[in-house]
Amino acid sequence: MNCKEFENASALYLYDELRGSERAEFEAHLAACAACRARLEESQRLHRLLTDCPRPEPTPDLLARCRQTLDEALDHEELGWRSLLRGWMWSFGAAPATRAAAALTLIVFGFGLGWTLRPRAAALPVAGGEPTQAGFNPSDLSNLHIRSISQVTPDPQSGGVRITLDAERRVTLEGSLDDPRIRQVLVDTMKGYDNPGIRRDTLDALRMQTDDPSVRGALMYAMARDPNAGVRLEALKTVQHMECGADTHQGLLNVVEHDSNAGVRAAAIDALVQHLQQEGMDDAVLAAFERLATSDRDPVVRMRCLTAVRRLQGNG
């Protein structure tokens, strides 16, 4: 591969669209050509900046009002959701292509309304009735189950959090993370709720009490296993500023070695370097950096690990 071919393939490489043989040729040229390597680094920096640009989103209050209005409208339907879907699909029964279009519409519509808890979080009992303070009597925790969460709003100034959710009826819990019921709802939401926007809001609330073991565990879980790279990155930033321990080093190192997103891996490398510079050398981490600097499949990670080794050894 020459420099012109390299330049033409750079965009495909950035978006991981190169086939195996093309990627091998690209990376071979990358390793041999300093000028192309510099151009790729510039492109990667621009790509990261564009990815990090804020995207306007509807406010939580607007989303909550829309969902509440939709819930109330559905409650007035005599035959409910099942009849609605059956009638919708029956109306397209004679046309296979139209049925496919209807199914696609249902998928898109369902994605927008996808506020269903996974089994672990769905089994969590909460109080029922009208908007309620977290200080309700524990005997109220009867047989109600969370169906969906429409809003998580932390208040960094007061340390409180407001959770609006649907059980058999709309419920709002208010209180601080010192309340074990508030904390448990948030921890289970962080680990098992389908909507990444709600998980991101929950992450902001959990940041207020990172010294609690269950909160710390939820943040470490999100950093390593959340399906959304943006949520993983935000969880990593929170873990980076938590009190460090052996579990923190190992968790960050696992992200460096196994995360599917190069940007998240690079952030974990930087976080580990910061910790080691403040607290002293960890031979296991240094050995991992040295190995990845020569063998990792991603050239950005290889270069980042090499830079980390030099910094930790005082050579750069």
Secondary structure per residue as TSV (DSSP state, phi and psi in degrees):
chain	resnum	aa	ss	phi	psi
A	1	M	-	360.0	130.2
A	2	N	-	-95.0	-180.0
A	3	C	H	-65.7	-36.4
A	4	K	H	-65.3	-45.6
A	5	E	H	-62.9	-37.9
A	6	F	H	-60.0	-46.1
A	7	E	H	-62.2	-40.6
A	8	N	H	-66.2	-29.7
A	9	A	H	-91.8	-5.3
A	10	S	H	-60.8	-44.1
A	11	A	H	-62.9	-41.3
A	12	L	H	-63.3	-36.7
A	13	Y	H	-66.1	-42.0
A	14	L	H	-59.7	-34.7
A	15	Y	T	-100.5	16.0
A	16	D	T	55.9	45.0
A	17	E	-	-107.4	1.0
A	18	L	-	-79.7	140.6
A	19	R	-	-71.8	168.3
A	20	G	H	-54.4	-49.9
A	21	S	H	-67.7	-40.1
A	22	E	H	-65.8	-39.7
A	23	R	H	-64.0	-39.7
A	24	A	H	-63.2	-43.6
A	25	E	H	-64.5	-40.9
A	26	F	H	-60.2	-48.5
A	27	E	H	-70.8	-29.6
A	28	A	H	-65.8	-44.0
A	29	H	H	-65.6	-39.0
A	30	L	H	-58.7	-42.6
A	31	A	H	-68.9	-27.4
A	32	A	H	-95.6	-20.4
A	33	C	-	-115.4	109.8
A	34	A	H	-66.5	-37.8
A	35	A	H	-64.8	-44.8
A	36	C	H	-67.8	-34.5
A	37	R	H	-62.7	-41.6
A	38	A	H	-66.2	-40.9
A	39	R	H	-64.3	-39.3
A	40	L	H	-65.8	-39.6
A	41	E	H	-61.5	-39.5
A	42	E	H	-63.4	-43.6
A	43	S	H	-63.3	-39.0
A	44	Q	H	-67.1	-37.8
A	45	R	H	-64.4	-43.2
A	46	L	H	-63.1	-41.6
A	47	H	H	-60.6	-42.3
A	48	R	H	-65.8	-40.8
A	49	L	H	-62.1	-43.4
A	50	L	H	-65.9	-37.8
A	51	T	H	-65.4	-34.6
A	52	D	H	-83.5	-6.8
A	53	C	S	-60.7	135.8
A	54	P	-	-64.9	142.4
A	55	R	-	-114.1	128.1
A	56	P	-	-62.6	135.3
A	57	E	-	-131.0	153.1
A	58	P	-	-63.7	148.6
A	59	T	-	-69.2	153.3
A	60	P	H	-56.7	-37.3
A	61	D	H	-63.3	-42.4
A	62	L	H	-63.1	-44.8
A	63	L	H	-60.7	-43.7
A	64	A	H	-62.4	-43.0
A	65	R	H	-64.5	-41.5
A	66	C	H	-63.2	-43.5
A	67	R	H	-66.3	-39.1
A	68	Q	H	-63.9	-43.2
A	69	T	H	-61.1	-42.2
A	70	L	H	-64.0	-44.5
A	71	D	H	-58.7	-43.5
A	72	E	H	-65.6	-38.2
A	73	A	H	-65.0	-41.5
A	74	L	H	-67.0	-34.4
A	75	D	H	-62.6	-24.9
A	76	H	T	-85.7	-6.4
A	77	E	-	-77.7	120.3
A	78	E	S	-61.9	-39.1
A	79	L	S	-99.2	-4.7
A	80	G	H	75.7	-169.3
A	81	W	H	-63.4	-42.0
A	82	R	H	-61.9	-43.1
A	83	S	H	-66.1	-39.1
A	84	L	H	-59.1	-47.5
A	85	L	H	-66.9	-40.6
A	86	R	H	-63.4	-42.4
A	87	G	H	-67.2	-38.3
A	88	W	H	-62.0	-49.8
A	89	M	H	-69.1	-34.2
A	90	W	H	-63.3	-35.4
A	91	S	T	-64.9	-18.4
A	92	F	T	-107.9	16.6
A	93	G	T	-61.2	-30.2
A	94	A	T	-86.0	-6.5
A	95	A	-	-126.9	102.9
A	96	P	H	-55.1	-42.4
A	97	A	H	-64.1	-38.8
A	98	T	H	-68.9	-36.9
A	99	R	H	-59.9	-40.9
A	100	A	H	-63.2	-41.2
A	101	A	H	-63.2	-40.3
A	102	A	H	-64.8	-40.5
A	103	A	H	-62.7	-41.2
A	104	L	H	-63.2	-41.2
A	105	T	H	-60.9	-41.4
A	106	L	H	-62.8	-39.2
A	107	I	H	-63.4	-46.8
A	108	V	H	-63.0	-43.2
A	109	F	H	-64.0	-42.3
A	110	G	H	-66.4	-34.4
A	111	F	H	-62.6	-42.3
A	112	G	H	-66.1	-27.9
A	113	L	T	-102.9	15.8
A	114	G	-	-73.8	76.4
A	115	W	-	-119.0	41.6
A	116	T	-	-100.5	131.2
A	117	L	B	-71.7	147.6
A	118	R	-	-70.4	166.3
A	119	P	H	-52.9	-41.0
A	120	R	H	-61.2	-46.4
A	121	A	H	-77.9	-27.0
A	122	A	H	-67.4	-24.5
A	123	A	T	-85.5	1.3
A	124	L	-	-77.6	120.7
A	125	P	B	-78.8	143.0
A	126	V	-	-137.5	172.1
A	127	A	-	-75.7	147.9
A	128	G	-	-104.8	170.8
A	129	G	S	110.0	-156.8
A	130	E	S	-73.5	170.2
A	131	P	S	-46.3	128.5
A	132	T	-	-130.6	144.6
A	133	Q	-	-77.3	155.1
A	134	A	T	-66.7	-12.8
A	135	G	T	-85.4	21.1
A	136	F	-	-65.3	162.5
A	137	N	-	-65.4	132.3
A	138	P	G	-57.3	-22.4
A	139	S	G	-67.2	-17.7
A	140	D	G	-70.2	-16.3
A	141	L	-	-76.8	80.8
A	142	S	-	-96.8	-110.0
A	143	N	S	-114.3	17.7
A	144	L	-	-79.3	148.5
A	145	H	B	-129.5	143.9
A	146	I	-	-67.2	128.3
A	147	R	-	-100.6	-36.8
A	148	S	E	-161.4	159.8
A	149	I	E	-122.0	127.3
A	150	S	E	-105.3	-15.7
A	151	Q	E	-161.9	135.5
A	152	V	E	-128.2	116.4
A	153	T	E	-125.3	100.0
A	154	P	E	-79.0	151.9
A	155	D	E	-120.7	94.6
A	156	P	T	-58.4	-29.0
A	157	Q	T	-70.8	-43.4
A	158	S	T	-93.5	-16.4
A	159	G	T	80.5	6.2
A	160	G	E	-92.7	172.5
A	161	V	E	-148.1	144.9
A	162	R	E	-119.8	124.6
A	163	I	E	-119.4	120.2
A	164	T	E	-106.3	122.2
A	165	L	E	-141.4	164.5
A	166	D	E	-112.8	122.5
A	167	A	S	-108.8	-123.1
A	168	E	S	-72.7	-25.6
A	169	R	S	-139.2	168.4
A	170	R	E	-64.8	132.4
A	171	V	E	-130.3	138.6
A	172	T	E	-124.3	125.2
A	173	L	E	-104.9	135.7
A	174	E	E	-131.8	138.6
A	175	G	E	163.8	-171.7
A	176	S	E	-101.8	170.3
A	177	L	T	-70.6	-6.3
A	178	D	T	-69.0	-23.8
A	179	D	S	-75.8	119.7
A	180	P	H	-62.4	-27.8
A	181	R	H	-71.9	-42.1
A	182	I	H	-59.6	-47.6
A	183	R	H	-62.0	-40.8
A	184	Q	H	-67.7	-39.8
A	185	V	H	-58.7	-44.9
A	186	L	H	-67.7	-42.5
A	187	V	H	-62.5	-45.6
A	188	D	H	-67.3	-35.0
A	189	T	H	-64.2	-43.0
A	190	M	H	-61.2	-34.4
A	191	K	H	-91.0	-21.7
A	192	G	H	-138.9	2.8
A	193	Y	B	-87.8	140.8
A	194	D	S	-73.3	-28.8
A	195	N	-	-87.7	120.1
A	196	P	H	-65.9	-28.4
A	197	G	H	-64.8	-42.7
A	198	I	H	-67.7	-38.7
A	199	R	H	-63.4	-37.5
A	200	R	H	-65.1	-42.6
A	201	D	H	-64.7	-38.8
A	202	T	H	-63.4	-37.4
A	203	L	H	-59.7	-42.0
A	204	D	H	-61.1	-38.1
A	205	A	H	-69.3	-42.3
A	206	L	H	-67.3	-24.4
A	207	R	G	-58.7	-20.6
A	208	M	G	-78.8	-8.4
A	209	Q	G	-146.9	60.8
A	210	T	T	-76.1	-6.3
A	211	D	T	-83.4	-10.9
A	212	D	S	-77.5	131.7
A	213	P	H	-58.9	-39.2
A	214	S	H	-69.5	-36.8
A	215	V	H	-67.4	-44.6
A	216	R	H	-58.8	-42.6
A	217	G	H	-64.2	-38.5
A	218	A	H	-66.1	-38.8
A	219	L	H	-67.9	-40.9
A	220	M	H	-64.6	-39.7
A	221	Y	H	-60.8	-47.6
A	222	A	H	-62.8	-41.0
A	223	M	H	-60.1	-37.5
A	224	A	H	-92.5	-30.4
A	225	R	H	-128.8	-4.9
A	226	D	-	-61.0	137.5
A	227	P	S	-71.6	-13.2
A	228	N	-	-101.6	123.4
A	229	A	H	-62.1	-35.8
A	230	G	H	-64.4	-40.8
A	231	V	H	-67.4	-40.9
A	232	R	H	-59.3	-42.1
A	233	L	H	-65.9	-42.2
A	234	E	H	-66.2	-38.4
A	235	A	H	-64.0	-39.4
A	236	L	H	-61.4	-42.7
A	237	K	H	-61.6	-35.9
A	238	T	H	-69.9	-45.8
A	239	V	H	-59.7	-37.0
A	240	Q	H	-57.1	-31.8
A	241	H	T	-101.7	5.7
A	242	M	S	-78.9	163.7
A	243	E	-	-61.1	129.0
A	244	C	-	-81.1	153.5
A	245	G	-	-158.6	-179.3
A	246	A	H	-61.4	-35.1
A	247	D	H	-67.7	-32.2
A	248	T	H	-67.1	-47.8
A	249	H	H	-57.5	-47.2
A	250	Q	H	-67.3	-38.9
A	251	G	H	-63.0	-44.9
A	252	L	H	-65.5	-39.3
A	253	L	H	-65.8	-38.1
A	254	N	H	-60.9	-38.4
A	255	V	H	-64.8	-44.5
A	256	V	H	-56.7	-41.3
A	257	E	H	-84.6	-28.2
A	258	H	H	-125.3	-13.1
A	259	D	-	-64.4	146.8
A	260	S	S	-82.1	-10.7
A	261	N	-	-108.8	123.6
A	262	A	H	-64.0	-34.7
A	263	G	H	-65.1	-40.6
A	264	V	H	-66.3	-40.1
A	265	R	H	-63.6	-42.7
A	266	A	H	-62.7	-40.1
A	267	A	H	-64.6	-37.2
A	268	A	H	-66.8	-37.2
A	269	I	H	-60.8	-47.7
A	270	D	H	-61.5	-39.8
A	271	A	H	-64.7	-41.6
A	272	L	H	-65.0	-42.1
A	273	V	H	-60.3	-44.1
A	274	Q	H	-59.3	-45.6
A	275	H	H	-62.9	-45.0
A	276	L	H	-68.1	-35.1
A	277	Q	H	-67.0	-29.9
A	278	Q	H	-85.1	-33.0
A	279	E	H	-113.5	-10.8
A	280	G	-	111.4	162.8
A	281	M	-	-69.2	142.9
A	282	D	-	-118.5	109.4
A	283	D	H	-61.0	-34.4
A	284	A	H	-66.1	-40.7
A	285	V	H	-67.3	-44.5
A	286	L	H	-60.2	-42.7
A	287	A	H	-63.1	-38.1
A	288	A	H	-65.7	-42.8
A	289	F	H	-59.9	-44.4
A	290	E	H	-62.2	-39.7
A	291	R	H	-67.2	-47.0
A	292	L	H	-67.6	-28.5
A	293	A	H	-64.7	-20.6
A	294	T	H	-113.2	-18.9
A	295	S	H	-123.7	-9.2
A	296	D	-	-67.5	149.3
A	297	R	S	-72.6	-21.4
A	298	D	-	-99.7	121.4
A	299	P	H	-63.6	-32.4
A	300	V	H	-64.9	-43.8
A	301	V	H	-66.0	-39.4
A	302	R	H	-59.6	-47.6
A	303	M	H	-66.2	-37.9
A	304	R	H	-65.9	-40.2
A	305	C	H	-67.6	-39.6
A	306	L	H	-62.0	-44.1
A	307	T	H	-61.5	-39.7
A	308	A	H	-63.5	-42.9
A	309	V	H	-60.5	-45.1
A	310	R	H	-63.7	-40.3
A	311	R	H	-65.0	-43.6
A	312	L	H	-70.1	-27.5
A	313	Q	T	-91.3	2.2
A	314	G	T	79.0	21.8
A	315	N	-	-106.9	7.4
A	316	G	-	-173.8	360.0
